[in-house]
Amino acid sequence: MTTTEPPAVRAGLTLAAVAVVQFTVSLDLSVVNVGLPRIAAALGFTAVGLTWVIHAYALTFGGLLLLGGKLADRHGRRRVLLAGLAMFGIASLAGGFAQDPGQLVAARAAQGIGAAAAAPAALALLTATFPAGPERVRAFGVWSAMNAAGGALGVLIGGVLTEYAGWRWVMFVSAPMAAVAAVLARRGVAADKPVRTGRPDVLGAVLATAGMTTLVFGVVRTDQHGWASPVTLATLAIAVALLAAFVHIERTTARDPLVRLGLLADRAVAGANLYNLLLGAAMASAFYFVSLYLQQVLGTGPALAGVQFLPFALGVVAGSVVAVKLGHRFAPRTLMIGGGVLTAAGFAWFGFLSADGSFLADVLGPSIVTSVGFGLCLGPVVSVATGGVAPGEAGTASGLLTSSRQIGASLGLAALGTAAHSRSGTAGSAVDGYAFGLALGAALLTVAVLIALTLVPARGSAPAGRAGR
């Protein structure tokens, strides 16, 4: 029984379980990137259809996170965490056995559903286990490091597996990690009582997910139908209508909405989530563009391309460690601004990619700058978004934050990928498109810094929480 463990041991096991969960769900967003060319060849994906291997996971994950947070609040965070991990593991195995594009996309969507249950439950458990003080700073430092390392190391792991074991292992690998997280959670997380009652807002979740999926579909299809074409305009109009219906239901008819709109009226919460959305948009695009640049322009194999992402992963961990040390002296806003500026500088440097470049000259330097900045701002943005939230909304706030990152990733990849494709078609080679997309990422991060300056409180929001608000 988990209750026989001493409190310090249970807290350590909870932190370990949450770290493994965050590493796993973050890894799954990037682990397929290096293997995409071989996945396309093996299963017969079209160029447009292949992007849905990424979008299917990011959209279901991001779109259903709010529902996952509500379920965690209503039915117990430990119970929802274990259920989400079970679904995630089964879907990972199913994806590895996929025989056609539809099966793989469906498995990726199911992975996203499982992650949408597990991730907010895990983050809410972390918030409850470490409510204040230096322990909270360290816990969020570990969480942010695992979150970022999962995304960065996913490319390394995916490259090695694709080249030496086959692309199917980029799906299989997540199943044992989900099992490890479940074992840690069963032993280290005490059964908790629900803090909310009532029925979940399933309609709201469906409308939000459908609206975001339709929006991404419309943006991605602009490579075949221009922005002013009737097909694109109709698709985007449907997306807007679905999202407007979601907002209307949340405001008027939902008995217990997915997200209380008053929560977003909190400047710190709104600012942190907008910042997080732009951060996710830029970083997901970076993994995609740099992976393609290494393989299709520099001619690097999948395994070596994965290895060349290792400095990025180490830089993220280093930035997260520095954020923990500085978190005792500086307000989160300061770290968000500094990290955002550093990350934007790295993206601007990436904008000088050239067709006759090299890893050392064109990739290594900007990778280090970008990754350290990314790691520096991850923990602080979590603390700002969740530190002052009432206990009954901890799961919702956690889900909202992770949702903003995943939705940003999908929207960013769709928008910047389309812009890069357009530049490649009108101004020259593929590398021109990659450089242009990365330069646009620098612009997004500049906007994120401005949001931190204007919306996030300058004081009273140290990483220990905003309990004093």
Secondary structure, DSSP 4 states (H G I P E B T S, - for coil): -GGGS-HHHHHHHHHHHHHHHHHHHHHHHHTTTTTHHHHHHHHT--HHHHTHHHHHHHHHHHHHHHHHHHHHHHH-HHHHHHHHHHHHHHHHHHHHT--SHHHHHHHHHHHHHHHHHHHHHHHHHHHHHS-SSHHHHHHHHHHHHHHHHHHHHHHHHHHHHHHHT-TTHHHHTHHHHHHHHHHHHHHHS-----S--S---HHHHHHHHHHHHHHHHHHHGGGTS-TTSHHHHHHHHHHHHHHHHHHHHHHHT-SS-SS-HHHHHSHHHHHHHHHHHHHHHHHHHHHHHHHHIIIIIS---HHHHHHTTHHHHHHHHHHHHHHHHHTTTS-HHHHHHHHHHHHHHHHHHHTT--TT--IIIIIIHHHHHHHHHHHHHHHHHHHHHHTT--GGGHHHHHHHHHHHHHHHHHHHHHHHHHHHHHHHHHHSSHHHHHHHHHHHHHHHHHHHHHHHHHHS-SSS--TT--TT-
